Amino acid sequence: MMGTMEAPLILIVEDEKDIARFLELELEAEGYQTEVAYDGVTGLSKFREKQPDLVILDLMLPARDGLEVARIIRKTSNVPIIILTAKDRVEDKVEGLDAGADDYLVKPFSIEELLARVRAHLRRVTPAITGEIRVADLIVNLEGREVFRGGRRIELSNKEFELLELLASNPGKVFSRFEIEEKVWPGYQGGSNVVDVYVGYLRKKLEAEGERRLIHTVRGVGYVLRED
């Protein structure tokens, strides 16, 4: 079974290495996993590779600025983005939020406030370890491994459940086929379309009574569960 206890992964995109290291240490002390990038191009590359649960993003970055990074991320993902920057004008805040950021914190900042905002945004997108996940009219009971849609119980195989749990635990997060294989079929050697086949199985069961689609294909990337 896919684990549900894995710590959230936070991507820090910050060109000031002292600040980046400080954030890395503080976040890891709170139990989070971290990845660090020092410029916008590397930040986007690490975002696509690692699919983090939250992004802390500076605006004034080498290679690609933070606004462009935020806009590109937001095209394929609803991952929470917290802008952390020295730019404190109202116009800068508006521009950052309009680019797709969820939050805006000005340097110098209080680490306690940043950690509180991180917790708040992760609560919004991360289900409790026990209990159930709800997305639209879909209910995934983690303890009982039961699935309901609009009151209709849906019988799933173990792998179908693990695939749905992965996607439903991260609504709005795009997973590549490779990532899904790694998490749901660890050790799988590839060479077939197992992910596409199982997504097809899930869609057929989730939409058996004409319900709207929840698992969407992101062309050239993979799959995402979201309510359109």
C-alpha positions in Angstrom: 0.0 0.0 0.0 1.2 3.5 -0.8 2.2 5.3 2.4 0.2 8.2 3.6 2.7 9.4 6.3 5.3 10.9 4.0 6.3 14.4 5.0 5.3 17.3 2.6 8.0 18.4 0.2 8.6 22.1 0.0 10.6 23.6 -2.9 12.5 26.8 -2.0 13.5 29.0 -5.0 15.8 31.6 -3.6 19.0 33.1 -5.0 20.3 34.4 -1.6 22.0 31.2 -0.4 22.1 32.3 3.3 18.3 32.8 3.2 17.8 29.6 1.3 19.9 27.6 3.8 18.1 29.2 6.7 14.7 28.3 5.3 15.9 24.7 4.5 17.1 24.2 8.1 13.9 25.7 9.7 11.6 23.7 7.5 13.4 20.5 8.0 13.4 21.1 11.8 9.6 21.3 11.5 9.6 17.9 9.8 9.2 18.9 6.1 11.3 17.6 3.2 13.0 20.4 1.2 14.5 21.0 -2.2 16.4 24.2 -3.0 17.0 26.0 -6.3 18.9 29.2 -6.7 17.5 30.5 -10.0 14.2 30.3 -11.9 15.2 27.8 -14.6 16.4 25.3 -12.0 13.4 26.0 -9.9 11.0 25.1 -12.7 13.1 22.0 -13.5 13.0 20.8 -9.9 9.3 21.6 -9.7 8.6 19.3 -12.7 10.9 16.6 -11.4 9.9 16.6 -7.7 6.2 17.8 -7.8 6.5 19.5 -4.4 3.5 20.1 -2.1 4.3 23.8 -1.7 6.7 26.4 -3.3 8.4 29.3 -1.5 9.4 31.6 -4.3 11.6 34.7 -4.4 10.7 37.3 -7.1 14.1 38.6 -8.1 15.8 35.5 -9.5 18.5 34.9 -12.1 17.6 33.2 -15.4 13.8 33.5 -14.9 12.1 35.8 -12.5 9.7 34.7 -9.9 6.6 36.1 -11.6 7.3 34.0 -14.7 8.0 30.9 -12.6 4.7 31.4 -10.8 2.8 31.8 -14.1 4.3 28.7 -15.6 3.7 26.6 -12.5 0.1 27.8 -12.3 -0.6 26.6 -15.9 -0.5 22.9 -14.8 -0.8 22.9 -11.0 -2.7 24.3 -8.0 0.2 23.8 -5.7 0.4 26.5 -3.0 2.9 29.2 -3.9 4.2 31.6 -1.2 6.1 34.6 -2.6 9.0 35.7 -0.3 10.5 38.9 -1.5 12.0 42.3 -0.6 9.6 44.0 -3.0 7.0 45.6 -0.7 5.0 47.9 -3.0 1.3 47.2 -3.2 1.7 47.0 -7.0 4.3 44.2 -6.5 1.9 42.3 -4.2 -1.0 42.6 -6.7 1.3 41.5 -9.6 2.5 38.5 -7.6 -1.0 37.3 -6.6 -2.3 37.9 -10.1 0.6 35.7 -11.4 -0.9 32.8 -9.4 0.7 33.1 -5.9 -1.5 32.2 -2.9 0.4 34.3 -0.4 3.0 37.1 -0.3 5.5 37.7 2.5 7.9 40.6 2.6 11.6 40.4 3.7 12.7 40.8 6.4 10.2 38.2 7.6 9.3 36.4 10.8 10.1 32.7 10.5 7.2 31.9 12.8 4.8 33.7 10.5 6.2 31.9 7.5 5.8 28.5 9.2 2.3 29.4 10.2 1.4 30.3 6.6 3.1 27.1 5.3 0.9 25.0 7.8 -2.2 26.9 6.7 -1.7 26.3 3.0 -0.7 22.6 3.5 -3.9 22.1 5.6 -5.9 23.3 2.6 -4.5 20.7 0.2 -3.4 17.8 2.5 -5.9 15.4 4.0 -5.6 14.2 7.5 -3.6 11.0 7.9 -6.7 9.2 9.1 -10.3 9.8 8.1 -11.4 10.6 4.6 -10.6 12.7 1.5 -13.4 14.7 -0.1 -13.1 16.2 -3.6 -16.4 17.4 -5.1 -18.8 14.5 -4.6 -16.0 11.9 -4.2 -15.3 10.5 -0.8 -12.2 8.3 -0.2 -12.2 6.6 3.2 -8.5 6.0 4.0 -9.0 3.7 7.0 -11.8 1.5 5.6 -10.3 1.8 2.0 -13.8 2.6 0.8 -14.8 4.9 -2.0 -18.2 6.7 -2.6 -19.4 9.0 -5.2 -22.6 10.9 -4.7 -23.6 8.2 -2.1 -22.8 5.4 -4.5 -20.3 2.9 -3.3 -17.5 2.0 -5.7 -15.6 -1.2 -5.5 -11.9 -0.8 -6.4 -9.0 -3.2 -6.6 -6.0 -2.5 -4.4 -4.0 -0.8 -7.1 -7.0 1.2 -8.3 -7.5 2.4 -4.7 -3.8 3.3 -4.3 -3.9 5.2 -7.6 -7.0 7.1 -6.6 -5.6 7.8 -3.1 -2.5 9.3 -4.6 -4.4 11.6 -6.9 -7.2 12.5 -4.5 -4.7 13.3 -1.7 -3.1 15.9 -3.9 -6.0 17.6 -5.8 -4.8 19.9 -8.5 -1.3 18.4 -8.5 -0.2 17.0 -11.8 1.6 13.6 -11.6 3.7 12.3 -14.4 3.3 8.7 -15.5 6.7 7.9 -14.1 5.9 9.4 -10.7 2.7 7.4 -10.6 4.5 4.2 -11.5 7.1 4.9 -8.7 4.5 5.5 -6.0 1.8 2.9 -7.0 4.0 0.2 -8.6 7.4 0.5 -6.9 10.0 -1.5 -8.7 8.0 -1.7 -11.8 10.2 -1.9 -14.9 8.0 0.0 -17.3 7.5 -0.9 -20.9 3.7 -0.8 -20.9 0.9 1.6 -20.5 -0.1 0.3 -17.0 -0.8 3.8 -15.7 -3.1 4.7 -18.6 -4.9 1.4 -18.3 -5.6 1.9 -14.6 -6.7 5.5 -15.1 -9.1 4.1 -17.6 -10.4 1.6 -15.1 -10.9 4.3 -12.5 -12.6 6.7 -14.9 -15.1 4.0 -15.9 -16.0 3.2 -12.3 -16.1 6.9 -11.1 -18.2 7.9 -14.1 -20.4 4.8 -14.3 -23.6 6.8 -13.8 -22.7 9.8 -16.0 -20.8 11.8 -13.3 -18.5 14.5 -14.5 -14.8 13.8 -15.0 -12.5 14.2 -12.0 -9.3 12.6 -13.3 -8.0 14.8 -16.2 -5.2 14.2 -18.7 -2.5 16.9 -18.9 -1.2 16.4 -22.4 2.5 15.6 -22.4 2.7 15.5 -18.6 0.4 13.0 -16.9 -2.7 13.1 -14.8 -4.4 15.3 -12.2 -7.5 14.9 -10.1 -9.4 18.2 -9.8 -13.0 19.6 -9.9 -13.4 21.7 -13.0 
